[in-house]
Amino acid sequence: MGSCEQPTDEDLLLSGEPAAFGLFYQRRVRDILGYMMRRTNNPDVAADLTAETFAAAIVARRRFRPDGAPAGAWLFAIAHRKLVDFQRRGYADERARRRLGMQRRALGEEDAALISLLGAEVSVEWLSELPADQRAAIEARVLDERAYQDIAEELGTSQEAVRMRVSRGLATLRARIGSPR
């Protein structure tokens, strides 16, 4: 690759450098957000699913193989799985929330902040500095891609409590983006 050429998406995924994943994210985030928006017709859900897609891609990038599907197709396969998972769990969650008169807690902006952090070298250190309950909730939900219900059952608490832990932890991480270390 010449010095004037832009790295390919495949190069970015294979590099292992946090800045390279950040560039991959910048190149692809609008595509994934548009895909999710067209399929859900809900900006909050689209943002959440986009964030979940990139969080999963960060974790899975070590398994990306350049001799397989192109990087864009690989990312859209992850996005499609996130959408199918949402459709499976989301409709039931939404019906239950409406029956109980509960509002859905939007995490799109906070998840986007976490994705930015996960691309940074210091993110793992910052995650380890969170209170144990928040760190465990973020790791289970965002990194391990587990359902709120499963996490709540494991922790012996409500789904809303798990959502609050994720939200608070992400808010703390987001605040660190702008603060010097």
C-alpha positions as CSV (number, residue, x, y, z in Angstrom):
1,M,0.0,0.0,0.0
2,G,1.5,3.3,-1.1
3,S,1.7,6.3,1.3
4,C,-1.0,8.2,-0.5
5,E,-3.5,5.3,-0.6
6,Q,-6.2,5.0,2.0
7,P,-6.2,1.7,4.0
8,T,-9.0,-0.6,3.0
9,D,-11.6,-1.6,5.6
10,E,-9.9,-5.0,5.7
11,D,-6.6,-3.4,6.5
12,L,-8.2,-1.4,9.3
13,L,-9.8,-4.4,10.9
14,L,-6.6,-6.5,10.7
15,S,-4.3,-3.8,12.1
16,G,-5.4,-4.2,15.7
17,E,-4.7,-0.5,16.3
18,P,-7.5,1.4,18.2
19,A,-7.2,4.3,15.8
20,A,-7.7,2.0,12.8
21,F,-10.9,0.7,14.2
22,G,-12.0,4.2,14.9
23,L,-11.5,5.0,11.2
24,F,-13.4,1.9,10.2
25,Y,-16.2,3.0,12.5
26,Q,-16.3,6.5,11.0
27,R,-16.4,5.0,7.5
28,R,-19.3,2.6,8.2
29,V,-21.4,4.1,11.0
30,R,-23.8,6.0,8.7
31,D,-24.3,2.9,6.6
32,I,-25.2,0.8,9.6
33,L,-27.3,3.5,11.2
34,G,-29.2,3.9,7.9
35,Y,-29.7,0.2,7.6
36,M,-31.1,0.0,11.1
37,M,-33.3,3.1,10.7
38,R,-34.8,1.7,7.5
39,R,-35.7,-1.5,9.2
40,T,-36.9,-0.2,12.6
41,N,-38.2,3.2,11.7
42,N,-37.2,4.3,15.2
43,P,-34.2,6.5,15.8
44,D,-33.6,5.4,19.3
45,V,-33.7,1.7,18.4
46,A,-31.6,2.3,15.3
47,A,-28.9,4.1,17.4
48,D,-29.0,1.3,20.0
49,L,-28.6,-1.4,17.4
50,T,-25.9,0.5,15.6
51,A,-24.0,0.8,18.9
52,E,-24.5,-2.9,19.7
53,T,-23.2,-3.8,16.2
54,F,-20.0,-1.8,16.5
55,A,-19.5,-3.0,20.1
56,A,-19.8,-6.6,18.8
57,A,-17.5,-5.8,15.9
58,I,-14.8,-4.5,18.2
59,V,-14.9,-7.8,20.1
60,A,-15.1,-9.9,17.0
61,R,-12.5,-8.1,14.9
62,R,-9.8,-10.7,15.9
63,R,-11.9,-13.3,14.1
64,F,-12.2,-11.4,10.9
65,R,-10.5,-13.2,8.0
66,P,-9.5,-11.2,4.9
67,D,-10.0,-14.4,2.8
68,G,-13.7,-14.5,3.8
69,A,-16.4,-11.9,3.2
70,P,-15.3,-8.3,2.6
71,A,-15.2,-6.2,5.8
72,G,-18.4,-4.3,4.9
73,A,-20.3,-7.6,4.4
74,W,-18.9,-9.0,7.6
75,L,-20.1,-5.9,9.5
76,F,-23.6,-6.0,7.9
77,A,-23.8,-9.7,8.9
78,I,-23.2,-8.6,12.5
79,A,-25.8,-5.8,12.1
80,H,-28.3,-8.3,10.7
81,R,-27.8,-10.6,13.7
82,K,-28.3,-7.7,16.1
83,L,-31.5,-6.7,14.2
84,V,-32.9,-10.3,14.3
85,D,-32.0,-10.5,18.0
86,F,-33.8,-7.2,18.7
87,Q,-36.9,-8.3,16.7
88,R,-37.0,-11.6,18.7
89,R,-36.6,-9.9,22.1
90,G,-37.7,-6.4,21.3
91,Y,-41.3,-7.0,20.5
92,A,-41.9,-8.9,23.7
93,D,-40.0,-6.3,25.7
94,E,-42.0,-3.4,24.1
95,R,-45.4,-5.1,24.7
96,A,-44.5,-5.7,28.3
97,R,-43.3,-2.1,28.8
98,R,-46.6,-0.8,27.3
99,R,-48.7,-3.1,29.5
100,L,-46.8,-1.9,32.6
101,G,-46.8,1.8,31.4
102,M,-43.0,2.0,31.5
103,Q,-40.9,4.2,29.2
104,R,-38.0,2.7,27.3
105,R,-34.7,4.1,28.6
106,A,-32.8,5.4,25.5
107,L,-29.1,4.4,25.5
108,G,-28.2,5.4,22.0
109,E,-26.0,8.4,22.8
110,E,-24.3,6.7,25.7
111,D,-23.7,3.5,23.7
112,A,-22.2,5.6,20.9
113,A,-19.9,7.1,23.5
114,L,-18.9,3.7,24.7
115,I,-18.1,2.7,21.1
116,S,-15.8,5.6,20.8
117,L,-14.2,4.7,24.1
118,L,-13.7,1.0,23.1
119,G,-11.7,2.2,20.1
120,A,-9.4,4.1,22.5
121,E,-6.4,2.4,24.1
122,V,-7.4,3.6,27.6
123,S,-10.9,2.2,27.4
124,V,-10.2,-1.1,29.2
125,E,-8.4,0.8,32.0
126,W,-11.4,3.2,32.3
127,L,-13.8,0.3,32.3
128,S,-11.9,-1.3,35.1
129,E,-12.2,1.9,37.2
130,L,-16.0,1.8,37.2
131,P,-17.9,0.5,40.3
132,A,-18.1,-3.3,40.0
133,D,-21.9,-3.4,39.5
134,Q,-21.7,-0.9,36.6
135,R,-18.6,-2.6,35.0
136,A,-20.3,-6.1,35.2
137,A,-23.5,-4.7,33.6
138,I,-21.6,-3.1,30.8
139,E,-19.5,-6.1,30.1
140,A,-22.5,-8.4,30.1
141,R,-24.7,-6.2,28.0
142,V,-22.4,-4.5,25.5
143,L,-19.3,-6.8,25.3
144,D,-21.0,-10.2,25.9
145,E,-24.2,-9.1,24.1
146,R,-26.4,-10.7,26.7
147,A,-30.1,-9.8,27.1
148,Y,-31.1,-7.5,30.0
149,Q,-33.4,-10.2,31.3
150,D,-30.6,-12.7,31.5
151,I,-28.3,-10.3,33.3
152,A,-31.0,-9.3,35.7
153,E,-31.8,-12.9,36.6
154,E,-28.1,-13.7,37.1
155,L,-27.6,-10.7,39.3
156,G,-30.9,-11.2,41.2
157,T,-32.3,-7.7,40.3
158,S,-34.7,-6.1,37.8
159,Q,-34.0,-5.4,34.1
160,E,-34.5,-1.7,34.9
161,A,-31.8,-1.8,37.6
162,V,-29.4,-3.4,35.0
163,R,-30.4,-0.7,32.5
164,M,-29.6,1.9,35.0
165,R,-26.2,0.4,35.9
166,V,-25.4,0.3,32.2
167,S,-26.6,3.9,31.7
168,R,-24.7,5.3,34.7
169,G,-21.5,3.4,33.8
170,L,-21.7,4.7,30.2
171,A,-22.4,8.2,31.4
172,T,-19.3,8.0,33.5
173,L,-17.2,6.8,30.6
174,R,-18.7,9.4,28.3
175,A,-17.7,12.1,30.8
176,R,-14.2,10.9,30.6
177,I,-14.0,11.4,26.9
178,G,-13.8,15.2,27.4
179,S,-11.8,15.1,30.6
180,P,-8.0,14.9,30.7
181,R,-6.5,12.0,32.4
